[in-house]
Structures are given as C-alpha cells and as structure tokens.
Amino acid sequence: MKRFAAIAFTSLPLLFTTSTARAADLVVSAASSLTNAFKEVAQDFEVQHPETKIVLNFAASDVLLQQIIKGAPADVFASADQDAMNKAETEKAVQPTSRKNFASNQIVLIVPADSKLGITTLKALLSPNVKRIAYGNPASVPVGRYTKAALERDNLWTAVEAKGIPAQNVRQSLDYVARGEVDAGFVFSTDAAIMPGKVKLAVRVPAVTPVTYPIAITTDTKQSAAAAQFLSYVLSAKGQATLARFGFLKP
C-alpha cells in the first residue's frame, strides 16, 4: 500500500493542513519532470524507512523555491537545473554542503503522435505550417531556460518565441502536445517517454549546458537526519536504478 502523498501547488501563499503535512512527515519539493520517478523512489524509501512518511510536492523548480522562501514546509529540494539551486543557495534556502547532483536528462522536441508536419529539424519550426510551439516559461521553468539557450545558439529563439505558448512547467508543455493543442513542444526526454501513444519524438536538442538535477536539504528542515537518509537513498544504487528506469541518466 502506498503511504506517500503527492501534491502539486499552483499559487502562493501555500497553506498546508495537518492532514497534508504533519510534523513527522518529510516534505520533498521536486521538479515536475521528477513526478513519476520520485513517486516510486518515495515508495521504496518508505519500505526501508517505515518510520518516515514522504509528502511529495511537484511544480516548476522556481515555483518550488519561492514556496520554500515564503515559508512553506519543505525538507528536501530537488531542482531540474543548477540555476534554481544556485538561487536557493543565494537565498539561504538550502544547506550548501548537502547539495549533490543526482541525475541528468536531455531536451527533446516532440509533436502529436498523429502529426503530419514532418518536423525533423529545429529549422522546420520556421515553417508557416507550424503555428504554435509549447515550451516552459524561461523566467521560471528550467526546461524553458535550456530550450531558450539552445534556440539562441542556433539563432532560432526569436522566431520560435513569436509562435510560443509558454507553459508553467514541463508537464503542461507535454500535455499541450499530447492534446494536439500545439504543433510541437519542448520537454525533457523522460517526459516524452511517459506518453508514447500520444506524442512522438521529432528532434533531440543538444543543450548548451548539461541538463543536470541537483538535490539539497533545506535550511529550515526540522528533520535533518531523515532528509539526509532520503538524499542518500536517491544517490544509492537502488535509487539510481529507479531513476534509470524512468529514463534519467547518470549525473
């Protein structure tokens, strides 16, 4: 029986009730792209540590950070890029000595499974037949920052932005493509893999900077020991094997 809770928040301020996060709970705030993998990681962790209940909170990395800064309960922060974790350190929201890279990923361009546009290169996005392109908002979503940097490198950002449909997180970008509401979208390869019947891979996009995921213990945690155990589990052979099953690469 799964004992952990997965919760997602879309607005601030954030209010936890005693039924959502109790004093004995370990709250893990993790990037949206980690949703499926971390649900299994949390379940397996609880089997080994039955005294600990994991409460999972998924959203865009920058949104999670703002929640933590504003006082939302969080013991562990897992980001989809280094920028968000760097900001967390600057804001003294995490313990710098606990920071570790635990996974890496790839940026991909996907299209609806029934797309007839024949998109096989990024330059194909310039076609007048491509009218709507989804990507994470670069101001707050790591996948958006990676996407923007890659498109700027190829002098394509301005053209793509003109057709852009900014998403609040990578899963929203995925949903836009899966529902056929856009002609194409940028996501992580791990996100594309969870909807093989609704989206298809069009282009693998080399990132300007490595797509790495850092994790750290928050400064205000009251459960340092349990938080450290969770980080150790994520970095363990079993935790890494779970991440690999969901398509994540070694950090």
C-alpha positions in Angstrom: 0.0 0.0 0.0 1.4 3.4 -1.0 1.7 5.6 2.0 3.2 8.7 0.5 1.3 11.7 -0.8 1.9 13.6 -4.0 0.7 17.1 -4.1 1.1 20.0 -6.6 0.7 23.7 -5.9 -0.1 26.4 -8.4 -0.4 29.5 -6.3 1.2 31.3 -3.3 1.0 31.7 -0.4 1.0 28.0 0.2 -1.1 26.5 3.1 -0.5 23.0 4.5 -3.1 21.4 6.7 -2.3 18.9 9.3 -3.8 16.1 7.1 -1.3 17.0 4.3 2.0 17.6 6.2 2.5 16.7 9.8 5.5 17.3 12.0 6.7 13.8 11.4 6.4 14.0 7.6 9.4 14.5 5.3 8.3 17.0 2.6 10.2 16.7 -0.7 9.7 19.5 -3.1 10.8 18.2 -6.6 10.7 19.4 -10.2 7.7 18.4 -12.2 9.8 16.2 -14.5 10.6 14.0 -11.5 7.0 13.2 -10.7 6.8 9.6 -11.9 10.3 8.6 -10.8 10.1 10.2 -7.4 6.7 8.6 -6.6 8.4 5.2 -6.9 11.6 6.4 -5.1 9.4 7.6 -2.2 7.5 4.4 -2.1 10.7 2.3 -2.0 12.3 4.6 0.6 9.3 4.2 2.9 9.6 0.4 2.7 13.2 0.8 4.0 12.2 3.5 6.5 8.7 2.8 7.7 9.0 5.4 10.4 9.1 8.1 7.8 6.2 9.3 5.6 7.2 11.1 2.4 5.0 14.0 1.2 5.8 14.9 -2.4 5.3 18.4 -3.8 5.8 18.8 -7.5 6.0 22.1 -9.5 8.4 24.1 -11.7 11.7 24.4 -9.8 11.5 28.2 -9.4 7.9 27.9 -8.1 9.1 25.4 -5.5 11.9 27.7 -4.5 9.5 30.6 -4.0 7.3 28.4 -1.8 10.2 27.5 0.4 11.4 31.1 0.6 7.9 32.2 1.7 7.8 29.6 4.5 6.2 26.5 3.0 7.2 23.3 4.8 10.0 21.6 2.9 12.8 19.3 4.0 14.4 18.5 0.6 14.6 20.5 -2.6 15.2 18.7 -6.0 15.7 21.1 -8.9 15.7 20.4 -12.7 18.6 22.8 -13.2 21.6 24.4 -11.5 20.2 27.9 -11.8 17.3 27.2 -9.4 19.6 25.6 -6.9 22.1 28.4 -7.2 19.2 30.8 -6.3 18.3 28.6 -3.4 21.8 28.9 -2.0 21.8 32.7 -2.6 18.5 32.9 -0.7 20.0 30.6 2.1 17.0 28.3 1.5 19.2 25.1 1.3 22.3 23.8 3.1 25.1 24.2 0.5 27.2 21.3 2.0 24.3 18.9 1.3 24.0 19.8 -2.4 24.5 16.9 -4.8 23.9 16.2 -8.5 21.8 13.0 -8.8 20.6 12.8 -12.4 20.8 14.2 -15.8 18.4 14.5 -18.8 18.0 15.6 -22.4 15.9 18.2 -24.1 13.7 17.0 -27.0 11.2 18.4 -29.4 8.0 16.4 -29.6 5.0 16.5 -31.8 1.5 15.0 -31.5 1.5 11.3 -32.4 -0.7 11.9 -35.4 1.3 14.9 -36.7 1.7 15.1 -40.5 4.1 18.1 -40.5 7.2 16.0 -40.9 9.3 18.0 -38.4 12.8 16.5 -38.2 14.9 19.6 -37.5 14.7 22.7 -35.4 14.7 24.8 -38.5 11.4 23.2 -39.5 9.8 25.2 -36.8 10.2 28.2 -39.0 7.7 26.8 -41.5 4.4 28.8 -41.7 2.6 25.4 -41.2 3.9 25.4 -37.7 1.8 27.9 -35.8 2.0 27.0 -32.1 5.0 25.8 -30.1 5.0 25.0 -26.4 7.9 25.4 -24.1 8.5 26.1 -20.4 8.5 29.8 -19.5 12.2 30.6 -19.3 11.6 33.0 -16.5 10.6 30.2 -14.1 10.9 26.8 -15.7 14.3 25.0 -16.2 13.3 23.3 -19.4 12.4 26.7 -20.8 15.8 28.0 -19.9 17.5 25.1 -21.5 15.3 25.5 -24.6 15.9 29.2 -25.0 19.7 28.8 -24.7 19.7 26.0 -27.4 17.5 28.0 -29.8 19.5 31.2 -29.2 22.7 29.2 -30.2 21.0 28.3 -33.5 19.5 31.8 -34.0 16.0 30.5 -33.8 14.7 31.8 -30.5 13.1 35.0 -31.8 11.2 33.1 -34.5 10.1 30.3 -32.1 9.1 32.8 -29.3 6.8 34.5 -31.8 4.8 31.2 -32.0 5.4 30.3 -28.4 2.9 29.0 -25.9 4.7 29.3 -22.6 3.9 26.6 -20.0 4.0 26.8 -16.3 6.0 23.6 -16.0 7.3 20.9 -18.3 4.3 18.6 -17.8 2.0 21.4 -19.1 4.1 21.6 -22.2 3.8 17.8 -22.6 0.0 18.0 -22.1 -0.3 20.7 -24.8 1.4 18.5 -27.3 -0.5 15.3 -26.2 -3.8 17.0 -26.6 -2.9 18.4 -30.1 -3.3 22.0 -28.9 0.1 22.9 -30.3 2.1 21.7 -33.3 5.2 20.9 -31.3 6.7 21.3 -27.8 10.0 21.2 -25.9 10.2 18.8 -23.0 12.7 16.5 -21.3 13.1 13.1 -22.9 11.9 11.5 -19.7 8.6 13.4 -20.0 8.1 12.4 -23.7 8.6 8.7 -22.7 5.5 8.6 -20.4 3.1 9.3 -23.3 4.4 7.1 -26.2 0.9 6.8 -27.7 0.1 10.5 -27.7 3.4 12.2 -28.6 6.4 11.2 -30.7 10.0 12.4 -30.7 10.9 14.8 -33.5 14.3 16.1 -32.6 16.9 15.6 -29.9 18.2 19.0 -28.9 21.8 19.4 -27.7 21.8 21.5 -24.6 24.2 24.5 -24.3 24.8 23.5 -20.6 24.4 20.0 -19.2 20.9 19.1 -18.1 21.7 18.1 -14.5 19.5 17.8 -11.4 20.8 18.9 -8.0 19.2 18.0 -4.7 19.8 19.5 -1.2 18.4 19.7 2.3 16.6 22.8 3.2 17.9 25.3 5.8 14.8 25.2 7.9 14.2 21.5 8.0 13.4 20.0 11.4 14.3 16.5 10.2 17.9 16.7 9.1 18.6 13.0 9.7 15.6 11.8 7.7 16.3 14.3 4.9 19.9 13.1 4.8 18.7 9.5 4.6 16.4 10.4 1.6 19.3 12.1 -0.2 21.5 9.0 0.4 18.8 6.8 -1.0 18.3 8.9 -4.1 22.1 8.6 -4.7 22.2 4.9 -3.8 22.4 2.1 -6.4 18.8 1.3 -5.9 17.6 4.9 -6.2 19.7 5.4 -9.3 18.3 2.3 -10.8 14.8 3.6 -10.3 15.7 6.9 -11.9 17.3 5.0 -14.8 14.0 3.0 -15.4 12.3 6.3 -16.0 14.9 7.4 -18.5 17.1 9.6 -16.3 20.8 9.4 -17.0 23.8 9.4 -14.6 24.7 12.9 -13.3 
